[in-house]
């Protein structure tokens, strides 16, 4: 018995629709939720960047920092990982504001002019590390205050295990400015739960790089 042509068309339409949905989902694993740029920076030309990933998983931190560093280097930007720049004693213990200030002064003396820091803040109705808008939150406009507030995420081993969608925040700080206006740009993204760390890192870094290019935080290669 032959299948009516109309039924074939319906089946074909459903198949095309399903494929389109699957393609859409696969292409939208990382979504930009919000982006804010300091109006003082129409453009930004970092020369030497320290890449910081905040997670208690040291191997994931190294992998993320290396992947982002590689993308920045491809754009002729000198970038290094915090995993190899920060001393082990600094990474392995909680720091005071004075300690962080001393570390930032050391970075400045070694030629660093920018820090890019990323951390998972949570998702949906689960517990999260929340903060006010970067437009109004005075304290988070400086890297020192930001690191001091969120360094707990380095040590909480159970924090990320229950999330299906990761809410990730990346901030760019200008180390040359010591004022409360050193925050250059901040972006918040949702990352749909990937199969593994490598997939998560690739998806996030790709989206982050393209977003920073559009915001004129970094230049295209």
Secondary structure by P-SEA (a helix, b strand, c coil): ccccaaaaaaaaaaaaaaaaaaaaaaaaccccccccccccccbbbbcbbbbbbbccaaaaaaaaaaaaaaaaaaaccccccccccccaaaaaccccaaaaaaaaaaaaaacccbbbbbbbccccccccccccccccccccccaaaaaaacccccccccccccccccbbbbbbbcccccccccccbbbbbbbcccccaaaaaaaaaaaaaaaaaaacccccc
